[in-house]
């Protein structure tokens, strides 16, 4: 690997390490050959997500910056890349990964469409509306990781989509209070109405029984998604299999903590801590096919 490319991948890996995540990204569990490519994918998506979340800037400015980010991807792939721009290393690395791993460029465009939606959409009417958002915001990442690993099949994609959607939903439920203070509510209106949960009640310091009921429903649906995607963890062995199982178990562990805390994320936001690691690794070690 030439020095410029090695430096570009190192830049992406540093970005991946600098952001806290509930679930491992390009961790030591991943096969070594996959780590640079996964870090490049993560860096591209992380920086785009940061653009979308720059709340102090106008929506129009953020959309324009996301359009420029997408244009930089196109330029990197067609050879008209400008090397002096910020985070140019990300596009150097990503171009190599796309070519080497045969990554579908459409998946990156799906991610960017979801980030644009985050700028302008702050509420979801139905569960199907939220699923469509997850299809573009979460599922592309799983499919890209599968391609990096050399997997390309419809059934594996479907299982991966289920897990990625479940992970995204888990993050929404644990971040209900954080997102609400940013002006967003991901729990669909149809679920809220069904339980009698009113958005104005979120101003109180604790969740109402109706909000707990709505989150209980959402959590049950999320567990169904995890179970639907378990096959992708069953079918992949080696270090990547360990990574997938640990990620799956980590997501389910967050749901366990949500339930044990009676869903009141205003009092305590459930996260994974170092104390959870032995349990997750033990469960990954004794994993049996679902």
Backbone as CSV, one residue per row, in Angstrom:
resi,resn,N_x,N_y,N_z,CA_x,CA_y,CA_z,C_x,C_y,C_z
1,UNK,0.843,-1.196,0.000,0.000,0.000,0.000,0.878,1.245,0.000
2,UNK,0.581,2.186,-0.918,1.414,3.386,-0.987,1.164,4.288,0.215
3,UNK,2.112,5.182,0.538,2.000,6.002,1.749,0.745,6.866,1.787
4,UNK,0.338,7.434,0.628,-0.863,8.279,0.627,-2.098,7.477,1.020
5,UNK,-2.238,6.279,0.464,-3.390,5.444,0.767,-3.349,4.957,2.212
6,UNK,-2.159,4.581,2.682,-2.028,4.147,4.071,-2.407,5.276,5.028
7,UNK,-1.980,6.499,4.701,-2.334,7.643,5.533,-3.817,7.940,5.509
8,UNK,-4.453,7.723,4.348,-5.893,7.956,4.230,-6.674,6.978,5.104
9,UNK,-6.289,5.719,5.072,-6.967,4.727,5.913,-6.706,4.991,7.393
10,UNK,-5.494,5.426,7.730,-5.185,5.749,9.123,-6.064,6.900,9.618
11,UNK,-6.307,7.871,8.750,-7.187,8.992,9.086,-8.600,8.482,9.386
12,UNK,-9.102,7.575,8.565,-10.445,7.024,8.771,-10.522,6.219,10.055
13,UNK,-9.496,5.430,10.342,-9.504,4.626,11.561,-9.458,5.510,12.795
14,UNK,-8.725,6.621,12.716,-8.678,7.556,13.842,-10.051,8.180,14.078
15,UNK,-10.770,8.505,13.001,-12.122,9.040,13.137,-13.049,8.020,13.795
16,UNK,-12.937,6.765,13.389,-13.782,5.713,13.957,-13.518,5.554,15.448
17,UNK,-12.251,5.622,15.842,-11.914,5.443,17.258,-12.336,6.628,18.112
18,UNK,-12.484,7.803,17.503,-12.740,9.020,18.273,-14.206,9.221,18.621
19,UNK,-15.089,8.396,18.067,-16.519,8.548,18.314,-17.027,7.401,19.173
20,UNK,-17.770,7.745,20.226,-18.390,6.729,21.069,-19.555,6.095,20.315
21,UNK,-19.641,4.802,20.388,-20.769,4.084,19.798,-21.215,3.000,20.777
22,UNK,-22.496,2.648,20.730,-22.973,1.516,21.524,-22.403,0.208,21.015
23,UNK,-22.157,0.148,19.716,-21.810,-1.115,19.085,-20.439,-0.989,18.428
24,UNK,-19.651,-2.049,18.430,-18.272,-1.958,17.951,-18.174,-1.596,16.484
25,UNK,-17.246,-0.719,16.169,-16.990,-0.299,14.802,-15.516,-0.558,14.500
26,UNK,-15.269,-1.363,13.464,-13.893,-1.678,13.067,-13.058,-2.098,14.276
27,UNK,-13.638,-2.891,15.159,-12.968,-3.260,16.400,-11.953,-4.369,16.169
28,UNK,-11.316,-4.742,17.255,-10.309,-5.792,17.180,-10.908,-7.125,16.789
29,UNK,-12.238,-7.284,16.947,-12.853,-8.542,16.549,-12.902,-8.712,15.039
30,UNK,-12.970,-7.616,14.309,-13.034,-7.712,12.856,-11.747,-8.306,12.282
31,UNK,-11.854,-9.097,11.214,-10.638,-9.543,10.524,-9.793,-8.336,10.115
32,UNK,-8.490,-8.456,10.271,-7.608,-7.314,10.030,-7.779,-6.724,8.634
33,UNK,-7.984,-7.583,7.631,-8.082,-7.079,6.260,-9.334,-6.229,6.053
34,UNK,-10.367,-6.441,6.905,-11.606,-5.684,6.759,-11.562,-4.317,7.430
35,UNK,-10.719,-4.171,8.435,-10.790,-2.975,9.276,-10.620,-1.667,8.503
36,UNK,-9.643,-1.550,7.602,-9.513,-0.270,6.880,-10.746,0.060,6.050
37,UNK,-11.321,-0.935,5.387,-12.486,-0.683,4.536,-13.698,-0.276,5.375
38,UNK,-13.923,-0.970,6.501,-15.044,-0.632,7.376,-14.833,0.764,7.972
39,UNK,-13.600,1.105,8.306,-13.314,2.434,8.843,-13.584,3.512,7.806
40,UNK,-13.275,3.243,6.539,-13.537,4.215,5.474,-15.037,4.445,5.308
41,UNK,-15.807,3.356,5.331,-17.267,3.466,5.235,-17.799,4.261,6.423
42,UNK,-17.325,3.909,7.607,-17.788,4.581,8.818,-17.453,6.070,8.781
43,UNK,-16.221,6.422,8.374,-15.813,7.824,8.369,-16.680,8.643,7.424
44,UNK,-16.961,8.091,6.244,-17.822,8.790,5.283,-19.200,9.050,5.899
45,UNK,-19.790,8.029,6.496,-21.131,8.154,7.063,-21.138,9.028,8.313
46,UNK,-20.130,8.882,9.169,-20.073,9.646,10.410,-19.990,11.145,10.127
47,UNK,-19.136,11.527,9.192,-18.966,12.943,8.880,-20.211,13.518,8.220
48,UNK,-20.869,12.715,7.364,-22.116,13.173,6.755,-23.197,13.350,7.818
49,UNK,-23.261,12.425,8.755,-24.233,12.518,9.846,-23.969,13.755,10.689
50,UNK,-22.703,14.059,10.914,-22.361,15.265,11.673,-22.848,16.525,10.950
51,UNK,-22.728,16.548,9.627,-23.237,17.684,8.854,-24.734,17.849,9.074
52,UNK,-25.457,16.736,9.000,-26.910,16.778,9.171,-27.308,17.237,10.566
53,UNK,-26.472,16.951,11.573,-26.812,17.253,12.962,-26.317,18.610,13.439
54,UNK,-25.724,19.416,12.561,-25.234,20.734,12.962,-26.420,21.681,13.111
55,UNK,-27.120,21.517,14.236,-28.392,22.191,14.433,-28.339,23.699,14.463
56,UNK,-27.179,24.280,14.772,-27.103,25.730,14.855,-27.094,26.389,13.474
57,UNK,-26.895,25.596,12.426,-26.909,26.118,11.065,-28.268,25.852,10.432
58,UNK,-28.626,26.641,9.438,-29.942,26.496,8.818,-30.058,25.162,8.100
59,UNK,-31.302,24.704,7.951,-31.543,23.457,7.233,-31.039,23.557,5.800
60,UNK,-31.243,24.703,5.172,-30.802,24.874,3.781,-29.290,24.738,3.666
61,UNK,-28.560,25.301,4.631,-27.099,25.203,4.595,-26.644,23.764,4.791
62,UNK,-27.299,23.048,5.692,-26.901,21.660,5.931,-27.207,20.774,4.731
63,UNK,-28.350,20.992,4.100,-28.678,20.236,2.891,-27.664,20.530,1.802
64,UNK,-27.289,21.805,1.653,-26.297,22.175,0.638,-24.954,21.502,0.912
65,UNK,-24.563,21.413,2.188,-23.297,20.752,2.528,-23.371,19.245,2.270
66,UNK,-24.526,18.637,2.519,-24.684,17.216,2.201,-24.639,16.991,0.694
67,UNK,-25.191,17.924,-0.072,-25.095,17.831,-1.532,-23.640,17.909,-1.977
68,UNK,-22.879,18.790,-1.345,-21.454,18.905,-1.690,-20.701,17.636,-1.298
69,UNK,-21.081,17.055,-0.153,-20.444,15.808,0.282,-20.688,14.701,-0.748
70,UNK,-21.907,14.649,-1.260,-22.238,13.660,-2.276,-21.482,13.936,-3.579
71,UNK,-21.349,15.203,-3.915,-20.604,15.565,-5.124,-19.133,15.182,-5.001
72,UNK,-18.597,15.284,-3.789,-17.205,14.891,-3.583,-17.023,13.390,-3.780
73,UNK,-18.029,12.602,-3.387,-17.974,11.167,-3.632,-17.966,10.885,-5.130
74,UNK,-18.847,11.542,-5.856,-18.897,11.366,-7.308,-17.573,11.754,-7.948
75,UNK,-17.015,12.874,-7.496,-15.738,13.335,-8.042,-14.615,12.357,-7.739
76,UNK,-14.627,11.787,-6.547,-13.583,10.816,-6.185,-13.642,9.596,-7.088
77,UNK,-14.839,9.206,-7.471,-14.995,7.998,-8.279,-14.728,8.246,-9.757
78,UNK,-14.981,9.473,-10.227,-14.757,9.731,-11.657,-13.421,10.381,-11.976
79,UNK,-12.590,10.574,-10.940,-11.239,11.063,-11.174,-11.065,12.561,-11.124
80,UNK,-12.133,13.315,-10.784,-12.013,14.777,-10.725,-11.892,15.266,-9.284
81,UNK,-11.316,14.460,-8.452,-11.202,14.691,-7.015,-10.246,15.849,-6.714
82,UNK,-10.628,16.693,-5.730,-9.791,17.798,-5.264,-9.160,17.392,-3.946
83,UNK,-7.846,17.248,-3.923,-7.177,16.669,-2.757,-7.020,17.624,-1.581
84,UNK,-7.166,18.927,-1.795,-6.901,19.874,-0.714,-8.079,20.159,0.184
85,UNK,-9.227,19.552,-0.064,-10.408,19.845,0.726,-10.387,19.097,2.066
86,UNK,-11.152,19.582,3.051,-11.181,18.911,4.360,-11.591,17.447,4.246
87,UNK,-10.933,16.617,5.020,-11.208,15.169,5.047,-11.067,14.521,3.668
88,UNK,-10.146,15.061,2.877,-9.910,14.456,1.562,-9.490,12.997,1.706
89,UNK,-8.825,12.683,2.808,-8.361,11.307,3.026,-9.516,10.303,3.010
90,UNK,-10.681,10.731,3.496,-11.829,9.830,3.524,-12.190,9.366,2.115
91,UNK,-12.148,10.283,1.178,-12.530,9.951,-0.197,-11.433,9.162,-0.914
92,UNK,-10.185,9.410,-0.549,-9.097,8.595,-1.088,-9.271,7.147,-0.665
93,UNK,-9.525,6.954,0.622,-9.699,5.592,1.143,-10.972,4.942,0.600
94,UNK,-12.063,5.715,0.583,-13.338,5.135,0.167,-13.315,4.732,-1.303
95,UNK,-12.673,5.536,-2.140,-12.565,5.177,-3.568,-11.868,3.830,-3.723
96,UNK,-10.790,3.623,-2.972,-10.065,2.363,-3.034,-10.945,1.207,-2.546
97,UNK,-11.673,1.426,-1.453,-12.520,0.368,-0.896,-13.665,0.016,-1.841
98,UNK,-14.275,1.025,-2.452,-15.370,0.776,-3.394,-14.885,-0.068,-4.562
99,UNK,-13.709,0.267,-5.062,-13.177,-0.467,-6.217,-12.712,-1.869,-5.823
100,UNK,-12.014,-1.969,-4.710,-11.438,-3.246,-4.299,-12.497,-4.236,-3.830
101,UNK,-13.525,-3.740,-3.156,-14.546,-4.623,-2.557,-15.846,-4.655,-3.359
102,UNK,-15.877,-3.953,-4.477,-17.059,-3.928,-5.344,-18.293,-3.468,-4.574
103,UNK,-18.150,-2.348,-3.895,-19.244,-1.825,-3.073,-20.243,-1.067,-3.943
104,UNK,-21.543,-1.341,-3.807,-22.557,-0.617,-4.584,-22.617,0.857,-4.158
105,UNK,-22.367,1.752,-5.075,-22.366,3.181,-4.758,-23.762,3.636,-4.353
106,UNK,-24.791,2.948,-4.847,-26.169,3.322,-4.503,-26.411,3.291,-3.003
107,UNK,-25.694,2.432,-2.283,-25.884,2.348,-0.832,-25.402,3.620,-0.139
108,UNK,-24.361,4.245,-0.667,-23.893,5.518,-0.098,-24.896,6.631,-0.386
109,UNK,-25.511,6.596,-1.550,-26.545,7.586,-1.861,-27.773,7.389,-0.963
110,UNK,-28.087,6.133,-0.639,-29.186,5.876,0.295,-28.895,6.503,1.654
111,UNK,-27.672,6.332,2.140,-27.300,6.933,3.420,-27.484,8.445,3.395
112,UNK,-27.022,9.068,2.320,-27.119,10.521,2.243,-28.569,10.988,2.154
113,UNK,-29.420,10.202,1.498,-30.837,10.586,1.442,-31.450,10.554,2.842
114,UNK,-31.030,9.601,3.673,-31.527,9.534,5.049,-31.010,10.714,5.866
115,UNK,-29.762,11.094,5.661,-29.218,12.235,6.401,-29.952,13.526,6.016
116,UNK,-30.274,13.679,4.737,-31.054,14.851,4.319,-32.424,14.834,4.997
117,UNK,-33.015,13.660,5.079,-34.324,13.546,5.724,-34.252,13.947,7.185
118,UNK,-33.157,13.615,7.850,-32.991,13.987,9.251,-32.992,15.504,9.442
119,UNK,-32.578,16.233,8.424,-32.552,17.692,8.522,-33.965,18.268,8.514
120,UNK,-34.850,17.658,7.740,-36.164,18.256,7.503,-37.330,17.522,8.175
121,UNK,-37.152,16.243,8.541,-38.238,15.456,9.125,-37.929,15.181,10.595
122,UNK,-38.822,15.590,11.473,-38.593,15.409,12.908,-39.644,14.519,13.570
123,UNK,-40.659,14.090,12.820,-41.694,13.209,13.352,-42.043,12.167,12.291
124,UNK,-42.501,10.987,12.758,-42.913,9.917,11.850,-44.344,9.520,12.180
125,UNK,-45.161,9.423,11.143,-46.588,9.161,11.343,-46.858,7.693,11.621
126,UNK,-46.245,6.795,10.847,-46.523,5.361,10.965,-45.231,4.573,11.144
127,UNK,-45.407,3.321,11.562,-44.266,2.414,11.678,-43.609,2.196,10.317
128,UNK,-44.396,2.081,9.258,-43.850,1.885,7.915,-42.991,3.073,7.493
129,UNK,-43.403,4.278,7.871,-42.598,5.462,7.559,-41.228,5.361,8.227
130,UNK,-41.219,4.916,9.474,-39.952,4.781,10.195,-39.102,3.673,9.590
131,UNK,-39.734,2.571,9.161,-38.995,1.482,8.530,-38.327,1.934,7.235
132,UNK,-39.002,2.793,6.483,-38.406,3.303,5.251,-37.178,4.147,5.556
133,UNK,-37.258,4.930,6.626,-36.086,5.702,7.035,-34.931,4.776,7.415
134,UNK,-35.213,3.742,8.214,-34.168,2.800,8.615,-33.572,2.073,7.400
135,UNK,-34.401,1.808,6.405,-33.916,1.143,5.188,-32.767,1.923,4.557
136,UNK,-32.815,3.243,4.700,-31.776,4.075,4.098,-30.721,4.555,5.089
137,UNK,-31.089,4.658,6.364,-30.148,5.198,7.349,-29.273,4.132,7.992
138,UNK,-29.772,2.900,8.100,-29.054,1.848,8.825,-28.677,0.667,7.944
139,UNK,-29.621,0.183,7.157,-29.390,-1.058,6.406,-28.233,-1.005,5.419
140,UNK,-27.964,0.141,4.760,-26.827,0.162,3.845,-25.506,-0.194,4.509
141,UNK,-25.335,0.167,5.769,-24.068,-0.111,6.444,-23.843,-1.617,6.557
142,UNK,-24.874,-2.352,6.955,-24.742,-3.800,7.059,-24.436,-4.445,5.728
143,UNK,-25.116,-4.003,4.692,-24.866,-4.567,3.361,-23.444,-4.266,2.883
144,UNK,-22.958,-3.076,3.188,-21.591,-2.727,2.800,-20.573,-3.602,3.539
145,UNK,-20.813,-3.836,4.823,-19.901,-4.701,5.584,-19.912,-6.117,5.009
146,UNK,-21.089,-6.614,4.638,-21.157,-7.937,4.015,-20.350,-7.983,2.723
147,UNK,-20.439,-6.930,1.913,-19.671,-6.911,0.657,-18.170,-6.903,0.941
148,UNK,-17.770,-6.140,1.955,-16.346,-6.122,2.325,-15.899,-7.525,2.714
149,UNK,-16.786,-8.272,3.366,-16.464,-9.633,3.810,-16.571,-10.651,2.674
150,UNK,-17.115,-10.233,1.533,-17.226,-11.135,0.394,-18.566,-11.817,0.246
151,UNK,-19.590,-11.355,0.972,-20.924,-11.946,0.894,-21.819,-11.089,0.012
152,UNK,-22.556,-11.735,-0.864,-23.462,-11.012,-1.756,-24.632,-11.925,-2.105
153,UNK,-25.633,-11.978,-1.231,-26.807,-12.812,-1.483,-28.026,-12.152,-0.872
154,UNK,-29.185,-12.401,-1.475,-30.411,-11.745,-1.037,-30.808,-12.142,0.381
155,UNK,-30.620,-13.413,0.736,-31.043,-13.839,2.069,-30.146,-13.259,3.159
156,UNK,-28.843,-13.167,2.875,-27.941,-12.551,3.850,-28.234,-11.062,3.986
157,UNK,-28.528,-10.405,2.855,-28.882,-8.990,2.906,-30.126,-8.778,3.757
158,UNK,-31.141,-9.650,3.590,-32.389,-9.498,4.335,-32.156,-9.655,5.841
159,UNK,-31.334,-10.633,6.221,-31.035,-10.836,7.637,-30.242,-9.658,8.191
160,UNK,-29.284,-9.187,7.414,-28.501,-8.030,7.834,-29.388,-6.803,8.002
161,UNK,-30.311,-6.601,7.060,-31.227,-5.459,7.156,-32.018,-5.503,8.457
162,UNK,-32.475,-6.689,8.841,-33.267,-6.816,10.066,-32.452,-6.412,11.288
163,UNK,-31.199,-6.869,11.354,-30.345,-6.521,12.492,-30.039,-5.035,12.501
164,UNK,-29.694,-4.475,11.341,-29.339,-3.054,11.286,-30.525,-2.177,11.663
165,UNK,-31.707,-2.538,11.194,-32.900,-1.798,11.584,-33.117,-1.900,13.090
166,UNK,-32.944,-3.091,13.657,-33.116,-3.278,15.093,-32.130,-2.430,15.889
167,UNK,-30.892,-2.372,15.436,-29.892,-1.561,16.123,-30.256,-0.079,16.063
168,UNK,-30.729,0.372,14.893,-31.138,1.764,14.750,-32.309,2.081,15.674
169,UNK,-33.293,1.197,15.715,-34.448,1.407,16.583,-34.047,1.430,18.052
170,UNK,-33.151,0.536,18.431,-32.669,0.498,19.819,-32.057,1.837,20.203
171,UNK,-31.279,2.396,19.288,-30.678,3.706,19.541,-31.742,4.790,19.689
172,UNK,-32.801,4.715,18.893,-33.885,5.691,19.018,-34.541,5.622,20.393
173,UNK,-34.800,4.408,20.874,-35.528,4.288,22.151,-34.644,4.728,23.323
174,UNK,-33.358,4.363,23.280,-32.491,4.775,24.392,-32.232,6.280,24.365
175,UNK,-32.346,6.901,23.177,-32.075,8.330,23.029,-33.346,9.170,22.950
176,UNK,-34.470,8.624,23.398,-35.730,9.360,23.304,-35.608,10.746,23.924
177,UNK,-35.040,10.811,25.121,-34.919,12.106,25.812,-33.949,13.025,25.080
178,UNK,-32.826,12.494,24.631,-31.820,13.296,23.922,-32.408,13.855,22.633
179,UNK,-33.077,12.991,21.868,-33.650,13.420,20.590,-34.771,14.439,20.797
180,UNK,-35.596,14.220,21.829,-36.690,15.150,22.066,-36.168,16.554,22.352
181,UNK,-35.094,16.640,23.108,-34.524,17.958,23.410,-33.915,18.600,22.160
182,UNK,-33.618,17.791,21.149,-33.141,18.315,19.858,-34.303,18.594,18.896
183,UNK,-35.525,18.330,19.359,-36.687,18.594,18.523,-37.145,17.420,17.687
184,UNK,-36.667,16.201,17.976,-37.034,15.029,17.194,-37.727,13.987,18.064
185,UNK,-38.719,13.324,17.478,-39.357,12.176,18.120,-39.475,11.090,17.063
186,UNK,-38.747,9.993,17.267,-38.755,8.911,16.278,-39.873,7.905,16.525
187,UNK,-40.378,7.812,17.747,-41.467,6.881,18.027,-42.678,7.307,17.204
188,UNK,-43.182,6.453,16.306,-44.236,6.880,15.377,-45.518,7.317,16.075
189,UNK,-46.176,8.254,15.440,-47.431,8.781,15.971,-48.458,7.678,16.164
190,UNK,-48.513,6.715,15.266,-49.506,5.645,15.366,-49.335,4.841,16.657
191,UNK,-48.091,4.601,17.090,-47.858,3.889,18.340,-48.205,4.760,19.535
192,UNK,-47.903,6.047,19.428,-48.188,6.951,20.537,-49.686,7.103,20.747
193,UNK,-50.416,7.262,19.653,-51.865,7.411,19.759,-52.494,6.146,20.322
194,UNK,-51.980,5.004,19.894,-52.534,3.740,20.358,-52.421,3.542,21.855
195,UNK,-51.377,4.107,22.459,-51.196,3.954,23.905,-51.674,5.165,24.694
196,UNK,-52.053,6.227,23.985,-52.490,7.440,24.661,-51.350,8.353,25.077
197,UNK,-50.135,8.117,24.567,-48.985,8.955,24.925,-49.072,10.306,24.221
198,UNK,-48.895,11.371,24.984,-48.957,12.721,24.422,-47.571,13.349,24.445
199,UNK,-47.216,13.992,23.333,-45.864,14.544,23.249,-45.625,15.598,24.321
200,UNK,-46.626,16.386,24.669,-46.436,17.436,25.667,-46.044,16.879,27.031
201,UNK,-46.351,15.590,27.264,-45.994,14.980,28.546,-44.489,14.755,28.686
202,UNK,-43.746,14.849,27.577,-42.297,14.656,27.653,-41.609,15.803,28.388
203,UNK,-42.330,16.899,28.595,-41.747,18.011,29.352,-41.625,17.693,30.836
204,UNK,-42.333,16.662,31.291,-42.242,16.259,32.698,-40.911,15.542,32.945
205,UNK,-40.454,15.494,34.191,-39.153,14.874,34.461,-39.147,13.354,34.381
206,UNK,-40.342,12.732,34.302,-40.409,11.272,34.195,-41.423,10.910,33.114
207,UNK,-41.230,9.719,32.539,-42.169,9.270,31.515,-43.491,8.832,32.145
208,UNK,-44.571,9.113,31.445,-45.877,8.668,31.899,-46.052,7.177,31.601
209,UNK,-47.072,6.595,32.228,-47.380,5.187,31.962,-47.675,4.968,30.483
210,UNK,-48.357,5.935,29.841,-48.710,5.806,28.434,-47.460,5.772,27.553
211,UNK,-46.463,6.580,27.894,-45.215,6.552,27.126,-44.468,5.243,27.357
212,UNK,-44.520,4.740,28.581,-43.890,3.453,28.846,-44.561,2.347,28.031
213,UNK,-45.885,2.402,27.928,-46.598,1.407,27.134,-46.199,1.488,25.660
214,UNK,-46.068,2.713,25.154,-45.669,2.891,23.754,-44.259,2.352,23.525
215,UNK,-43.347,2.616,24.455,-41.987,2.116,24.328,-41.929,0.607,24.497
216,UNK,-42.810,0.054,25.326,-42.869,-1.402,25.484,-43.273,-2.052,24.155
217,UNK,-44.234,-1.466,23.475,-44.656,-1.947,22.162,-43.506,-1.835,21.164
218,UNK,-42.843,-0.673,21.148,-41.738,-0.459,20.209,-40.583,-1.416,20.473
219,UNK,-40.311,-1.678,21.746,-39.228,-2.592,22.101,-39.550,-4.020,21.660
220,UNK,-40.804,-4.437,21.813,-41.197,-5.775,21.356,-41.019,-5.901,19.849
221,UNK,-41.380,-4.873,19.105,-41.198,-4.889,17.651,-39.713,-4.942,17.295
222,UNK,-38.908,-4.251,18.098,-37.466,-4.236,17.852,-36.861,-5.607,18.102
223,UNK,-37.297,-6.275,19.155,-36.808,-7.639,19.414,-37.181,-8.569,18.253
224,UNK,-38.346,-8.374,17.662,-38.733,-9.186,16.503,-37.751,-8.986,15.360
225,UNK,-37.300,-7.763,15.170,-36.319,-7.473,14.112,-34.996,-8.156,14.420
226,UNK,-34.567,-8.097,15.675,-33.331,-8.797,16.044,-33.448,-10.285,15.751
227,UNK,-34.567,-10.881,16.153,-34.746,-12.325,15.921,-34.794,-12.645,14.431
228,UNK,-35.404,-11.773,13.637,-35.491,-12.006,12.194,-34.114,-11.968,11.533
229,UNK,-33.184,-11.248,12.129,-31.857,-11.123,11.537,-30.802,-12.028,12.125
230,UNK,-31.190,-12.867,13.077,-30.212,-13.700,13.778,-29.429,-14.604,12.815
231,UNK,-30.041,-14.959,11.690,-29.386,-15.878,10.749,-28.054,-15.341,10.242
232,UNK,-27.921,-14.018,10.127,-26.658,-13.485,9.621,-25.536,-13.734,10.630
233,UNK,-25.894,-13.771,11.919,-24.912,-14.091,12.955,-24.611,-15.589,12.977
234,UNK,-25.617,-16.410,12.646,-25.446,-17.864,12.630,-24.527,-18.317,11.508
235,UNK,-24.647,-17.680,10.350,-24.031,-18.204,9.127,-22.604,-17.741,8.884
236,UNK,-22.164,-16.742,9.603,-20.814,-16.219,9.384,-19.925,-16.644,10.542
237,UNK,-18.811,-17.242,10.222,-17.882,-17.709,11.240,-16.695,-16.781,11.409
238,UNK,-15.694,-17.271,12.113,-14.456,-16.521,12.295,-14.642,-15.251,13.108
239,UNK,-13.694,-14.331,12.938,-13.702,-13.091,13.714,-14.920,-12.226,13.392
240,UNK,-15.323,-12.209,12.105,-16.500,-11.417,11.759,-17.737,-11.980,12.440
241,UNK,-17.846,-13.294,12.520,-18.971,-13.897,13.229,-19.011,-13.464,14.679
242,UNK,-17.845,-13.434,15.324,-17.770,-12.940,16.703,-18.250,-11.483,16.774
243,UNK,-17.792,-10.666,15.829,-18.188,-9.250,15.804,-19.710,-9.117,15.673
244,UNK,-20.294,-9.870,14.767,-21.732,-9.786,14.546,-22.523,-10.251,15.762
245,UNK,-22.077,-11.357,16.352,-22.789,-11.849,17.526,-22.674,-10.872,18.697
246,UNK,-21.489,-10.297,18.877,-21.314,-9.315,19.955,-22.191,-8.090,19.720
247,UNK,-22.299,-7.666,18.461,-23.136,-6.517,18.131,-24.607,-6.827,18.379
248,UNK,-25.050,-7.994,17.935,-26.437,-8.440,18.152,-26.748,-8.508,19.649
249,UNK,-25.851,-9.125,20.391,-26.046,-9.270,21.839,-26.004,-7.919,22.540
250,UNK,-25.160,-7.019,22.055,-25.097,-5.688,22.642,-26.403,-4.936,22.467
251,UNK,-27.001,-5.053,21.280,-28.284,-4.406,21.060,-29.371,-4.971,21.955
252,UNK,-29.406,-6.300,22.069,-30.408,-6.924,22.930,-30.180,-6.552,24.398
253,UNK,-28.922,-6.380,24.772,-28.611,-5.992,26.150,-29.157,-4.597,26.451
254,UNK,-29.075,-3.685,25.506,-29.645,-2.354,25.691,-31.160,-2.455,25.905
255,UNK,-31.818,-3.305,25.109,-33.264,-3.487,25.292,-33.576,-4.058,26.671
256,UNK,-32.742,-4.993,27.139,-32.920,-5.528,28.492,-32.862,-4.408,29.524
257,UNK,-31.901,-3.512,29.358,-31.741,-2.416,30.313,-32.900,-1.430,30.231
258,UNK,-33.401,-1.208,29.023,-34.581,-0.360,28.879,-35.749,-0.935,29.682
259,UNK,-35.959,-2.237,29.521,-37.075,-2.881,30.211,-36.875,-2.893,31.720
260,UNK,-35.671,-3.180,32.165,-35.432,-3.236,33.616,-35.553,-1.857,34.257
261,UNK,-35.319,-0.807,33.479,-35.494,0.556,33.981,-36.880,1.095,33.737
262,UNK,-37.811,0.235,33.361,-39.198,0.610,33.092,-39.272,1.707,32.034
263,UNK,-38.300,1.699,31.115,-38.274,2.562,29.928,-38.093,4.043,30.237
264,UNK,-37.807,4.399,31.480,-37.719,5.822,31.814,-36.322,6.362,31.507
265,UNK,-36.086,6.675,30.231,-34.780,7.175,29.798,-34.541,8.608,30.262
266,UNK,-35.569,9.266,30.800,-35.362,10.592,31.378,-34.628,10.494,32.712
267,UNK,-34.765,9.367,33.373,-34.061,9.144,34.631,-32.699,8.518,34.387
268,UNK,-32.648,7.556,33.472,-31.382,6.873,33.193,-31.356,6.403,31.744
269,UNK,-30.373,6.865,30.989,-30.199,6.418,29.605,-29.370,5.138,29.614
270,UNK,-29.942,4.020,29.163,-29.196,2.752,29.211,-28.078,2.721,28.171
271,UNK,-26.912,2.312,28.604,-25.761,2.176,27.707,-25.018,0.890,28.053
272,UNK,-24.146,0.498,27.156,-23.246,-0.613,27.445,-22.029,-0.080,28.184
273,UNK,-21.605,-0.792,29.204,-20.434,-0.406,29.974,-19.441,-1.568,29.984
274,UNK,-18.294,-1.321,30.576,-17.283,-2.376,30.658,-17.800,-3.589,31.426
275,UNK,-18.752,-3.367,32.317,-19.316,-4.481,33.081,-20.135,-5.426,32.204
276,UNK,-20.603,-4.926,31.059,-21.393,-5.761,30.151,-20.520,-6.640,29.257
277,UNK,-19.254,-6.277,29.102,-18.398,-6.974,28.146,-18.251,-8.461,28.458
278,UNK,-17.938,-8.862,29.698,-17.804,-10.309,29.961,-19.062,-11.095,29.631
279,UNK,-20.231,-10.532,29.962,-21.489,-11.224,29.684,-21.698,-11.377,28.179
280,UNK,-21.447,-10.303,27.424,-21.637,-10.356,25.973,-20.673,-11.345,25.341
281,UNK,-19.409,-11.325,25.776,-18.426,-12.248,25.203,-18.747,-13.697,25.574
282,UNK,-19.214,-13.911,26.796,-19.583,-15.274,27.180,-20.759,-15.773,26.336
283,UNK,-21.764,-14.928,26.170,-22.922,-15.324,25.361,-22.531,-15.533,23.895
284,UNK,-21.573,-14.747,23.415,-21.102,-14.955,22.039,-20.366,-16.285,21.926
285,UNK,-19.638,-16.655,22.997,-18.858,-17.898,22.964,-19.758,-19.133,22.986
286,UNK,-20.893,-19.047,23.670,-21.794,-20.219,23.775,-22.964,-20.091,22.807
287,UNK,-22.836,-19.220,21.848,-23.902,-18.955,20.873,-24.335,-20.248,20.176
288,UNK,-25.633,-20.436,20.077,-26.182,-21.566,19.321,-27.101,-21.018,18.241
289,UNK,-27.190,-21.722,17.146,-28.023,-21.268,16.042,-29.476,-21.152,16.473
290,UNK,-30.114,-20.062,16.019,-31.508,-19.828,16.364,-32.459,-20.676,15.533
